[in-house]
Amino acid sequence: MDYNIGEKIKKLRKARKLTLQQVASETGFSPALISQIENNNVSPPIATLSKIAKFFDVKMGMFFDEDEVESKYEVVRRNERRVVSRVISKSGTGHGYTYEALSFRKRNKKMEPFLLTVCERAQEETLYSHEGEEFLLILEGSAELILEDQRISLDEGDAVYFDSAVKHRLLARDDSGLRVLAVVTR
């Protein structure tokens, strides 16, 4: 399923008559990256998407929307999940990780739940930060969470809750596969 996240970002930018450079300097990303995201050449990670959503003052779920009517609840069946892949594998061909939006119809929600699957340990350790809070529950595998200068080992069943303003990065401890329930707030 393709949500055309890039197209939605481009529409937001054009509606506000902003240049790539203006969006880039306000969000802290390069104009080249914003352009690649807008052209759907790169799927932005959650932290990047969160920063862009905050800049445009929209909910992250808006990027996964199909313009459905507001309702009091939402049921997402296993086969309906929205999968977003990001190509960052060591070989540069596979998907370093995928995340599935577990709620995308419900509007104006305070939480964004995702199922994150990490296939291998990333080589680089760029740390991200964004507004809001984050909750991670390790469903399968072993992870290493970097919170500023701390490294925390997390195993199946372990959970962590932190302020997303703290620079952070979740890594698979090895290449055996990691599945995580991630809930992010704005």
ZAGUVO-195808 format. One record per residue: residue in one letter; x, y, z of N, C-alpha, C in turn. Coordinates in steps of 0.2 Angstrom, whole numbers, plus 2048, in hexadecimal, padded with zeros to 3 digits. Each point is the difference from the previous one (the first is absolute). Layout:
REM residues N
aXYZXYZXYZ
...
REM end
This chain:
REM residues 186
m8047FA8007FC806800804806800
d7FF8057FC8048067FF7FC806803
y8028038057FC8068028028067FD
n8058007FC8028067FC802806806
i8047FE8048028058068038067FD
g8057FF7FB8038057FD7FC8057FD
e7FB7FE7FC7FB8047FD7FC804805
k7FE7FD8067FD804805804805803
i8067FF8018058058028018067FB
k8017FE7FA8008057FB7FA8047FF
k7FA7FD8017FA804800800805806
l8027FE8068008048068058067FF
r8067FE7FD8058067FF7FD8057FB
k7FD7FD7FA7FE8057FB7FA804802
a7FC7FD8047FA804803802806804
r8067FF8038038058058058047FC
k8017FF7F98048047FC807800803
l8037FA8028078008038047FC7FB
t8078028008057FD7FC8027FA803
l8047FB7FD8037FB803805802805
q8038057FE8058038057FD803806
q7FB8038007FC8028067FE7FA805
v7FD7FB7FD7FE7FA8038067FD803
a8057FF7FC8077FD803803804806
s8008077FF8038038067FC800806
e7F98007FF7FC8008068007F9803
t8017FB7FD8007F98028067FD802
g8068037FD8067FE8028037FA7FB
f7FC7FF7FB8027FB7FB8038047FA
s8037FC7FB8038047FA7FA8007FB
p8018067FC7FB8007FA8007FA7FC
a8067FD7FF8007FA7FC7FC7FA803
l8008008067FC7FA8047F98027FF
i7FE8068017F98028007FD7FF7F9
s8048017FB7FF7FF7F97FF7F87FE
q8047FC8038007F97FF7FA7FD803
i7FE8038067FA7FE8047FA8027FB
e8008067FE7FA8027FC7FF7FC7FA
n8057FE7FD8007FC7FA7FF7F9801
n7FF7FE8067FF7F98028067FB7FF
n8068038008067FD7FE8037FD807
v7FE8038058027FE8077FA800805
s7FF7FA8037FB800805803803807
p7FD8058038038038067FF7FC806
p8057FF8047FF7FD8067FB803805
i7FD7FD8057FB803804802807803
a8068008028038068038008067FB
t8027FF7FA8008057FB7F88027FE
l7FC7FB7FF7F98017FF7FD805806
s8027FE8067FD8038068028087FF
k8068017FF8038077FF7FC8047FB
i7FF7FD7FA7FD8037FA7F9801802
a7FC7FB8037F9801803800806804
k8058008057FF8068058018077FD
f8058007FB8018067FC7FA8037FD
f7FC7FB7FC7FA8027FD7FA800804
d8017FE8077FB8008057FA7FB7FD
v8027FA7FE7FB7FB7FF8027FA804
k7FB7FB8018017FA8038047FB7FB
m8047FC8038047FB7FC7FB7FC7FC
g7FB7FE8037FB7FB7FD7FD8037F9
m8008078007FE8037F98047FD7FA
f8067FE8018047FE7FB7FE7F97FE
f7FC7FC8047FE7F97FF7F98007FE
d7FD8068007F88017FF7FE7FE7F9
e7FA7FE8007FC7FF7FA7FA805800
d8008058047FB8058007F97FD802
e8007FC8057FA7FD8027FD804806
v7FA7FF8017FC8048058027FE807
e8008058048028008077FB7FB804
s8037FB8047FC7FC8048037FF807
k7FC7FE8058027FF8078057FB801
y8017FB7FB8047FA8018037FE7F9
e8057FC8008027FD7FA8037F9801
v7FE7FB7FC8027F98008058007FA
v8067FD8018047FF7FB8027F9800
r7FE7FC7FB8017F97FF8077FF7FE
r8037FA8028077FF7FE8028017F9
n7FB7FE7FB8018017F97FF8077FE
e7FE8048047FF8077FE805805802
r8057FE8048058048028048047FA
r8028068028038047FA8087FF801
v8037FD7FB8077FF8018048057FD
v8058038038058057FD8077FD801
s8037FF7FB8077FD8008058067FF
r8067FF8028058047FF8067FC7FF
v8038027FA8067FC7FD806803804
i8037FC8058068028038047FA802
s8007FB7FC8037FA8028088017FE
k8047FB8038078017FF8027FF7F8
s7FC7FC7FD8027FF7F97FC8067FB
g7FC8038047FC8067FC7FB7FD7FC
t7FE7FA8007FB7FD7FC7FA7FE804
g8017FD8067FA7FE8047FD805804
h7FB7FF8047FD8058048047FF807
g8038058028038008077FA7FF805
y7FB8047FF7FA7FF8057FA8027FC
t7FA7FD8037FA8027FE7FC802806
y7FB8057FF7FC8018057F98007FD
e7FB7FD8047F98007FE7FC804805
a7FC8057FD7FB8048037FB7FC803
l7FF7FF8067FA7FC8037FA804801
s8008077FF7FA8048008018057FB
f7FC8017FB8018057FB7F98037FE
r7FA7FE8027FA8037FE7FE805805
k8017FE8077FE804805804807800
r7FC805800803807800801803807
n8048058008018048068027FC806
k8047FB7FF8017FB806807803803
k8017FE8068068038048057FB7FF
m7FF7F97FE8057FB8008017FE7F8
e8067FE7FE8017FD7FA8037F9801
p7FC7FA8008037FA8018037FD7F9
f8067FD8018037FD7FA8037F9802
l8007FB7FB8047FA8018068017FC
l8068008048068017FD8047F97FF
t8027FE7FA8047FA7FF8078027FD
v8057FE8048078027FE8037F97FE
c8038007FA8037FA7FD8077FF802
e804805801807800801802806804
r8067FF8038038068048028057FB
a7FE8068018028067FC808801801
q8038027FB807802800801807804
e7FC8047FE8018078037FB801806
e8028058047FD8018067FD807801
t7FD8037FB7FE8068007FA801805
l8008048057FB8018057FB8057FE
y7FA7FF8017FA8047FF7FD803806
s7FD8067FF7FC8028057FA8047FD
h7FA8008047FA8047FD7FC801806
e7FB8048007FB8018057FC7FA802
g7FE8008067FB7FB8028037FA804
e7FD7FB8018037FA8047FF7FA7FC
e8047FB8028007F97FD8007FB804
f7FC7FB7FE8007F98048027FB7FC
l8057FB8028027FB7FC7FF7F9804
l7FD7FB7FD7FF7FA8038047FB7FB
i8057FC8028037FB7FC7FC7FA800
l7FD7FF7FA7FC7FA7FF8047F97FE
e8068027FD8047FA7FD8078027FF
g8057FD8028078017FF803805805
s8068027FF8048048058028077FD
a7FF8058048018077FD805803805
e8038067FD8048048047FD8077FE
l7FF8038067FD8077FF805805802
i8028057FC8048058027FC806802
l8018038067FD806803806804802
e8018057FB8068058018067FC801
d8038008068077FC8007FF7F9804
q7F97FE8017FF7FA8037FE7FA7FB
r8037FA8017FE7FB7FC7FC7FB804
i7FA7FE7FF7FB7FC8047FF7FA7FC
s8017FA8027FE7F97FD7F97FF802
l7FC7FE7FB7F97FE8017FF7F97FC
d7FD7FC8047FE7F97FD7F97FF800
e7FE7FB7FD7F97FE7FF7FC801806
g7FA8048007FC802806802806804
d8068037FE8028068047FD8067FC
a7FF8058047FC8067FE804806802
v8008057FD8038078027FB8057FD
y8008068057FC8067FE805805801
f8008057FB8058068017FD8067FC
d8038058027FF8077FD8038007F9
s7FD8017FB8038007F98048057FF
a8008058048058067FF8077FE802
v8017FA8038067FD8028037FD7F9
k8068027FE8037FD7FA8007F8801
h7FD7FC7FB7FF7F98018017FC7F9
r8017FA8018007FB7FA7FF7F9803
l7FC7FD7FC7FF7F98028037FB7FB
l8057FC8028037FB7FC7FF7F9801
a8007FC7FB8007F98018067FE803
r8007FB8058077FE8038047FC7FB
d7FC7FD7FC8047FC7FB7FB7FF7FA
d8027FB7FB7FC8007FA7FA7FB800
s7FE7FE8067FC7FA8017F8802800
g7FF8077FF7F98028007FE803806
l7FC8068007FE8038057F98037FF
r7FB7FF8047F98027FF7FE804806
v7FE8077FF7FF8048067F98047FF
l7FC8008057FA804800803807802
a7FF8057FC8028078017FA804800
v7FF8048067FA805800804807801
v7FE8047FC8038078007FB805801
t8018058047FB8068018038067FD
r7FC8057FE8038067FE802804806
REM end
